[in-house]
Amino acid sequence: MSLPESDEDVQPWLRSLGLDGIVDMHVHFLPEPVMRKVWAYFDQAEQNYGMAWPIHYRQSEQDRLATLRRLGVVRFAPLVYPHKPGMAEWLTGWAMEFAEREPDAVPTATLFPEPGAASYVDSALRSGVRCVKAHVQVGGYDPRDPLLDEAWGALADSGVPVVIHCGHGPLRGTHTGLDIFEQVLVRHPKLTAVLAHAAMPEYEAAFDLVERYPRVYLDTTMVGVPFTEQTTPLPPDWTDRLARSPERIVLGTDFPNIPYPYATQLRAIAAWAEDERLGLPFLRAVLHDTPAALLRL
């Protein structure tokens, strides 16, 4: 199986797989002042993370959109996330407006433990939101907070997927860890939860949740790429676990906030697909069919 060596190779590679395009469930677009602050944080990554993290796609919003289209990304979830109270509803409104003006973006929302959370999540669901981002690490909140319970319940009933960063990577937070998030799943077992970054470094525990809860998925964001393998290598039985639940893996990339070309993530996924138990059906499902189904495209 050929691999895309560069971004220029991605579109021909997709055609060789019989795909007209891909669906990415983990992309970030934010209001420009917020995006600049995010990039400024990554510019200090050596102090914050202990390693350099150069933003590969430091472009204007329109150039970033054009880059995704050149790569063959036909639909994507532009994820937004707050770091303090009072931001989530505003960011959700911005993301909904962004999706209205950019037809390849699906409408997304976010949440934070605050008195209005249930109300604005309900409003977003009624407005047709197709994906929600929860960032336990950046938000610094406990996902078990009673202020979120009604919102989790509404999301579980709706079937709208929640892409949740609840793993310890790249920095452990006060309330990160799958042992904590599983308590949300115990209370809301129908919640469609997509574990961002496959919950790295808790890969094994993430697969265990996939096997225990029928609506838990893993996204591929930064998983298995050389940058991450330096500090968080995949377990030896990675493809064995993939082969047990191939239909529960979805494409995520973290574009544009990645320190390498987009094709790097696709090469990692394609390498897993070389296992005869996975192959082309797995690639097509991860890159298009499974995320498309979750986003109701």
N, C-alpha and C positions, 0 to 999 in steps of 0.2 A: 504494500500500500504506500503510495507516495505521500510525502509530508509537505506542507507549505513552509518553505524556507524563509519567506519574507512576506510582508503585507501585500506586495504585488502578486504573489502567488495564490492568495486566498480565493479570489473569485474563480479562477480556472480549477482550483482544487475542489471547490464546492460543486462545480458542474460535473467533475469526475465522479462525485459521490451521488449524483442525481438530485442535487438540491439547488433550488433557485435562489436560496438565501438562508440566513440563519436568524434565530431569535435569541436575544441576549437578555437575561433576567436580572443582570446586575451591572448597570451602567449608572454613572452619576452625572446629572446636570443639576445645577444649583443657581440661585440668583448670583449674578456676577460678584457682588461684594462678599458673599459667603464663600464662593469658589476661590476667590483670591486668598481668603483667610485659610482655607483648607490647604491650598498650595504653599502658603507661607509656613504652615506647620510641617509639611513634607520637606520643605527646604531646610528645616532644622532636624531632619530625621536622624542624623548622626548623634545629636544630643538626646532626641526623644526615643529613638529605637535602637541606637547603637550601630546603625548602618546607613549609608547614603541611600536616598530614594528619589532619584531624579524623575520628574514627571515627563513621560515620553511624549504625551500629546498636549503640551501647553500651548493651546490654540484658542482662538476666539470661538464663541459658541457656534457660529455658523460654519466655521472651518471644522470644528469637531463633528458636527452633523454631516458635513460633506465627507469626512474621513470614514465615518461609519457606513455611509452609503457606498463608498468605493470598496469597502471591505466586504460588502454583500450582506450587511445587517439590515434586514427588511423590517423588523419590528424590535423594539427594546423597551425595557422598563427604566425610566429615568428616576433613580432613587434619591430621595431627600431625607434628611434626618436632623433633629434638633439636639442641642447640647444643654438647653435650659428651658424652664417653663416659659410659655408664651410664644414659642417659636413654631410649634407643630402645626397649628391651624393655618398660620401665615404661609409656611412652606407648602402645606397641602394645597392651598389656594393657588400658589405659584405653579406647582407641578401640574395641576389640573388645567390651568391656562396654557402652560407650555405644550401639553398634549393636544390642546385645541388648535394651536397654530402649527404644530409639527406632526403631520399625520402618521409618521412611522413610530412616534412615541405613544405608549399607552398611558392612560391617566393613573397616577399613583398618589399615595397619601403616606403620612407618617403619624406617629403618636408619641405622647410623653405622659407620665403619671401626673395628672393635674385634674382639677375638678371638672373641666369641660371636655375631657378626653372622650367619654362615651358619646357626647353630643356631636362633636365634629367628626368622629369616626362614622357615626350613623349617617350624618349628612353626606360624607364622602361616598359611602356605600350607595346611598340613594341617588347620587349624581353619576354613578357608573364607574367608580374607581375599580381597577383590575389588579392592583398589587399594592401592598403596604410595606414600608420599610420600618424596622425596629432596630435601633442600634444601642444595645445595652452598654457596650463599652464606652462609646463616645458620650452617650447620655448620662452615664454614671448612675443609672437607676436600677431598682430591683423589679424584674418583670412580674414578680408575684404581688406587687403593690396593689392593694384593694382598689385604688383609683383606676386601675387598668382592667379590672375583672370584667366589667360590663362590656368594654370594648373587645376584649378577647372573645367573649361569648358571642357578640355580634359577628365578629370575623369568622368564628368557627361555624356559625349557622349559615353565613353567606357563601362559604367555600372560596372566598378571595384569598390568594396566597399571601403570606407574610414572610418576606425575606428578612431573617433576623440574624444579626451579628451578636451571638451570645457566647462564642468561644473565647478562650484566653488569648489568642493571637491577634495582633502582634504584641499587645501588652495586656497583662492580666488586670482585670478591673475588680472592683469591690463585689460586683454581682454577676460577673461572668462565670461560665461553667455550665456544662450540660446537666449536672446534678440540680442546679437551681432552675434552669428552664424546664426540665422535665416535670417539675411541680406544677407549672402552668399547663402542660399537656395532660397531667393526671386530672386536673380540674376541667380541661377543655379538650378531650381526646379527639374531637372532630376537627380541631384547628389544622388548616393546611399551612404547615410551617416549612419553609425552605431555609435550611441551615447554611448561612453564608460562609464561604471558605471551607465548606464541609466541616465547620466547627473546629478548624485546626487550633491547637495540636491534638485535640481529642478525637482523632479519626475513628478509632475503634468504638468509642462510646457513641459516636454519631451513627455509625452503621447499626449499633444495637438499638438506637431509637427508631431508625428506619424499620427495623424488623418488629418492633413492639407497637408502633403507631402507623396505621395505614395511610396517613396523610402527611407524613414527614418525608421531605426530599433533601438532597444535598446539592449545593451549587458548586461549580468548579473554580470559583474565583481564586486565582493565584495558587491553585493546588497543583503540585507536581512540576512547577516551572523551576528552572535553575536558581532563580533568585530566592525562592522559598525553600528549595531543597537544602540550601546551605544551613538553615537553622531548624527547619521543620520537615524532615524527610518523610516520604510516604512509608507506611509500614510494609513489611515484606509480603503480606497477604492482601495488598490493596486490590489487585485485579480479581482475586478470589472473592472478596467481599462485593466488588462491583458486579461480578457475574451472578451473585445471589439476588441482586436488586437492580438490574440495569435500567428498569423503567422509572427509577426514582432519582435519577441524576439529571441535572439541567445545566445548561451553559450559563456561566457568569464570568465576567472578566475584570470588573472594576475600572473599565475605560472611563475617563482618560487618565485616571490617577495611578498608572502603573509605570514601573521603571524599566520597561522593555516593550518591544513591538507586540501588537495584538496577536500576530501569527504565533507567537511563542506559546500562548495558552492553547491554541488549536493544535499545535504539534504535540503538546503533552497529552491531550485527549486522544489524538490519533494514535499515539504510541500505546495507550491502554487498549485501544480497539484492535491492536495486532494480536491480542489474545483470541484464540479461535472461538472461545465462548462468547465473545462480544462482537467483533467484526463490524461490517457496514450497518447492520440494523441498529447497533448501539450508537454509532456515530450519528446516524440520521435522527435517532430519537433525542439524543443529548443536544444536538445543534439546532434542532427545529421542532420535532413533533411534541416532545414532552413539555418544553416551555410554552409552545403555542397552545397546547391544551390547557395548561394552568392559567394562562392569560386569556383564555376563551377567544382566541383569534379565529 
